[in-house]
Amino acid sequence: DPEVEKAQWINNLYMLTGLSQAELDQIDVALKTWEDWQFDILVTMELMPDALSQVMFIRLAIDYEFIRELGLDFDRLYSYCARVQESFRTPQQVKFNGAGHTASMMQTIHYLLRKAPAEGSKGLPDYLEVLDQFTMFFSCMVINFCHPGKEAS
């Protein structure tokens, strides 16, 4: 059953993050606005400063069924996301080009993929294969990987 499988992956995700049940409950409340443009990334960042990339990307991979559809290894994917998250902890403590920016970009792609098209029009997902959608989210996650924390100027 796909729903049971999704629930198992979410439980596994939260077990790997080491967050408390109270923290997990707060995260679930924060993610309820994930579908809306008003999603507050700052609240979500405060709830899971050391697990933001893992939780956001894996939740997307579960919601979009990337793990099943693309035959991805859950533990390997989680480990990679954790490595990306770890790369944001530099001596400079990257502020903009870090986990928050990554999550914000992923949420924007999510919103655009889920936004209902105008009547009689096709939506963005109608033009994209599953691998295309995965690649969009993955690109958001890795664009700032190991960012040195320096400004563009």
Beta strands, then each sheet from edge to edge (+ up, - down):
end
